[in-house]
């Protein structure tokens, strides 16, 4: 499974932010947020303590998902626009993925989330009030990012936001969402809209054709393991030292992708048996296939044993 580690600055920033409140206050706020998400499909942050609880309980996993997706981009990115930024998880991920000099602008309507994000020690970031329905006045970024934000918007508004953000970007758009079937359905809609706009669907797809999972009971998603702090465990319950976050993502670029080698995407955990590893792949030929790799093919078998869900498999 993919793994991600919180940057030290983010970890200490969350601790400092949460340290302004008692554990009881944070637990109560985290419970309210979780109940609101289950009932209304979104996090309703209505106070500074809500924002601190959100950062402590949800930000590590959303950061981990975003950094796994953004690290897949293999072209230079000098500037990003984090739309619906929340407390800035995707902004932190962009800094990790693209380096310390990447320019970052965030766009967040909720004042409590925005204020919390500004306190999390991520320097050289421009925090802007507003949402992604109106992007006027914002500088064009190399990459526009929706990190766990579009799924909480009505479908029509979300598709308009996708088109608007892609159009204003210089190099492309990244969308990262929870790894649910509903989120995958939304990304399929976004994928079709972006293809209509002439975009190159660069990731995670190894092709521009119809998604082979679109008409199946399966869906394209991945998982990342992220460490849990003592505070995180207290707010979410459980004793495990890690959390597994399932996510789905789509990255559309404005130029054709130059890949030195063709690759397939590993769609599930490899099935490992004595002398045999079976990989579930999405292939460049636009099909989902199961590939058996046997021990007699020593080089490929060794590679298959090291392969991971969500990774690339060279053809």
C-alpha positions, 0 to 999 in steps of 0.5 A: 500500500502507498504510504505518506508521512506528514511534514514536520511543519504540518504536524506541529502546526496542527498540534499548535492549532489544536492546543488552543482547545481542550480535548473535550472541546475538540472531541465534541466538535469532531463528533459534530462534524462527522455527524454532519458529514453523514447526514448532509454530505459535507463538513459544516465548520461553524467555529474556530474549534470546529476548524481545529477539530477538522484539521486534526481529524481529517487533514492528515488523510486528505493531505496523504491522498493529495500528495500521492496523486500530485506526485504522479505528475511528471512535469514541472509545476511552478504555481498552483491554485488550491480551490475550496482549500479548507485548511490547506491540505492540497497546498501542503501536498503541492509543496511536498510534490513540486518543491519549496519554490512552487507558488501557492494560492488558496481559495476558501469561502469559510472564514474559520477554515481559512483562518485555521489554514493560515496558522499552520506554518505553511509559508509563502502562501496567498490565502484568498477569500471566495469560492470556485464559482468566481475566479476573477482576479486570480492569477492563472496557475500552472495547475488548478487543484480541487482537493476533497472539495467538489464532492460537496457541490451540486453536480451541475455547479461542480461540472461548471467549476471543473470547466472554469478551473481547467480553462483558467489553468496553464497546464491542467487540473487535478481533482482528488476525492474520497474513494467511494463509488459516488466520487468515482461516478462524479469523476467519470462525468468530469472526465467526459467533460474534460475530454470534450474540452480537448484535455489529455487525461494523464492520470491515473488512466493509461489511455484516453478511451472509455473507462473499462470500469464505468459499466461495472460494479467496480470502481477505480480507487486507491489507498494510502496509509498515513501515520496517526498522532495521539491526538488523531487517535483520541479524536477518531477512536481506535488504537492503531498507529495508522489510518488507511485513506481510500481516494480517487483522482483525475489529472487532466493536462493541456498537452499530450503526455510524453511517456518514455514507456507505456504503462498500466495502472495497478487497480487492486492489491496484487494477489500473491500465491506460491510461484504466482502473482496476479495483477489487476490492471487498467491497460493502455488498450483501454481494458481492465485485465488480470495478468498472471506473472509466474515465478519462471519469468524471474525479472517480471515476477520479482517486479510483481512481488514489489508491485503495489496497488495504485502503482504503474506496471511497465508494459 
